[in-house]
């Protein structure tokens, strides 16, 4: 715990709630930043998050709630950011406490859209957090299954292996299995891309493509992801590791996946606006698609699936037309 210290959760959604659940199972207390005072009051009264994973009950006496981000950051040494990426800059807009001496862990499977930065790059460039103090928590991990204590495998990434191992050991339990990695940026880009591929899988499902084609789509997506990760961070890695392919598969196939659901609506003919309204949750892949397209204009990696999803979402090409072109490119 020396390298971890007090732990703060920053975010109030389903994944933030799931992380708070398994962290509290191994620690005596946590600090929890939620931007809405009314949500905190309801949480204290009900002993559960009033909006997400309502079946998970907490001992609220072990939680220091606050809607003041400075109070939470000042009090803690380890900060776990679980804010949807489109809201990250807004969440930090009132921050006055410096972050560079904190252990900043991101569990955000998205990208800071107006800057085209994954979260570790964002904290490094904008808040001068050194790389050894930046980490990521990722892997195939639907919050709904964590809430049910279903077996889940997480990877903790950090260039400082000791910090990664300390946090991985802290959260390990009978149903949370952990491993460590130094590939922080690769894990983050994989987390962005898997949402794009889940949208593609959903679109194809909405268009009534079957399981046979879905398997080919996911196979090609894995190759596409690997080529991009090797271009952005050329290290020795296995794309079949759970933090890469496992996360991509669960997001592409599961009914819990909001990105797959969003894509399915698009495939069935919903407009983007109507799909977003009906879902009532953030499909990070929508924003990630545009960011990855812009980033890849400089990387020049052959990414036909990314291009197809971008053309459907942003160029308004008919899904049936774009996916037919994509199927003709597969072998």
LINNORBEL-V477427 format. One line per field, one symbol per residue. burial: I if it has 16 or more other ideal C-beta (glycine too) atoms within 10 Angstrom, else O. Layout:
burial = ???
This chain:
burial = OOOIOIIIIIIIIIIIIIIIIIIIOOOOOIIIIIIOOOIIOOIOOOOIIOOIIOOIOIOIOOIIIIIOIOOIIOOIIIIIIIIIIIOIOOIIOOOOOOIOOIIIIIIIIIIIIOOIIIIIIIIIOOOOIOOOIIIIIIIIIIIIIIIOOOOIIIIIIIIIOOIIIIIIOIIIOOOIIIIIIOIIIIIIIIIIIIIIIIIIIIIIIIIOIOOOIIOOIIOIIIOIIIOIIOOIOOOOIOIOIIIIIIIIIIIIIIOOIIIIIIIIIIIOOIOIOOIIOOOOOIIIIIIIIIIIIOIIOOOOIOIOIIIIIIIIIOOOOOIOOIIOOIOOOOO
